[in-house]
Amino acid sequence: MSSDTQPVALEANQPRQFYRGGAAIAAFRSQDSADAGPEDWVASTTAQFGKDEAGLTRLPDGRWLRDAVAADPEVWLGAEHAAEFGADTALLVKLLDAGQRLPVHCHPSDAFAAAHLGCRHGKTEAWIVIGTSGPDPTVYIGFREDVPAAVAAGWVSTQDSAAMLAALNPVKVSPGDTVFVPAGVPHAIGEGVFIVELQQPTDFSVTLEWKGFLADAEAGHLGLGYDKALDCLERRAQSPDDLVRRTRALTGRSVDLFDAQADPFFRADRLHVSGTAALEPSFGVFVVLEGAGTLGPVAVHRGSTVVVPHAAGEVVVTGDVVAVRCRPPSVPRS
Ligand SMILES: O=P(O)(O)OC[C@H]1O[C@](O)(CO)[C@@H](O)[C@@H]1O
């Protein structure tokens, strides 16, 4: 019988990345050192692309979370989820602190990943802005106008960063804003933006703007070559209004952070608890944004991250707490 029936507080898990950042994570989590890097992979059962272990979360008892879930998917994920996904959580959550602008890149869809990368998941993602710094916190999302394939390929081969960035919609952001990033849509998170990121559980990226970020072009196309990799790029114009939501003013007990277009990929809500709240049974990844209290038996405060197995049942939150609850997609009942 599995003992994984209680929420578990997690330490930071910061695999090496190629870009600067991390001070906001250190401040948020009250860490001593700000040098651990710009990303914290929370409750991760996903390794970095091409790596065996980097990125995976270790439970406090020393097991990889991935192995614990594999040993008992129904305990961790519930019977319905396990029937659809097996031991796959179908979710990756990160804290990401962009200490510099990230490169322009995009991610494959499920169909592209299945056809070329041997995986059922692509990497649709979404961002919940939880902090900003500097004079101009901006994200860049989707092309402003349709871009012909030859133009995109030309930008990549000449590494025309200025053209690539200028082709994207800039969006100023502040805490409480959310951005849905469908597979294929090119994007770059700007300097000074600190987010909770939800995504499908892969590390597949096509880095259009590799120069100045990656060692060489080879690191940017998933081993497919840019000719093939750029087939996953969404070159049609996007309207930021369709992708960005401003949720800061919403303070209900549970505020849905994304709209229906995110439902096939993941769910997130912001819980505002004052007193007690009982949460329905579910696998969940929690990031506590404000306040202090308890999540089941676990004491939590700003900066806490907690993974909750489905078998924890109805979990009670107490105290004055604002937290983001991240969950995999709900599996339709047949
Ligand atoms: O996928 P890359 O090129 O490593 O990009 C870095 C980061 O950019 C993101 O895709 C956010 O846009 C992160 O999930 C990822 O870790």
PDBQT file of the ligand as one rigid body, heavy atoms in Angstrom, charges set to zero:
ROOT
HETATM    1  O1  LIG A 401      12.780  26.138 -24.427  1.00  0.00    +0.000 OA
HETATM    2  P1  LIG A 401      13.999  26.947 -24.246  1.00  0.00    +0.000 P 
HETATM    3  O2  LIG A 401      14.618  27.494 -25.480  1.00  0.00    +0.000 OA
HETATM    4  O3  LIG A 401      14.942  26.278 -23.307  1.00  0.00    +0.000 OA
HETATM    5  O4  LIG A 401      13.437  28.223 -23.575  1.00  0.00    +0.000 OA
HETATM    6  C1  LIG A 401      13.592  28.532 -22.235  1.00  0.00    +0.000 C 
HETATM    7  C2  LIG A 401      12.288  28.658 -21.577  1.00  0.00    +0.000 C 
HETATM    8  O5  LIG A 401      11.320  29.273 -22.378  1.00  0.00    +0.000 OA
HETATM    9  C3  LIG A 401      10.040  28.765 -22.043  1.00  0.00    +0.000 C 
HETATM   10  O6  LIG A 401       9.553  27.957 -23.090  1.00  0.00    +0.000 OA
HETATM   11  C4  LIG A 401       9.115  29.926 -21.778  1.00  0.00    +0.000 C 
HETATM   12  O7  LIG A 401       8.859  30.627 -22.956  1.00  0.00    +0.000 OA
HETATM   13  C5  LIG A 401      10.319  27.878 -20.826  1.00  0.00    +0.000 C 
HETATM   14  O8  LIG A 401       9.411  26.856 -20.593  1.00  0.00    +0.000 OA
HETATM   15  C6  LIG A 401      11.662  27.351 -21.166  1.00  0.00    +0.000 C 
HETATM   16  O9  LIG A 401      12.286  26.706 -20.114  1.00  0.00    +0.000 OA
ENDROOT
TORSDOF 0
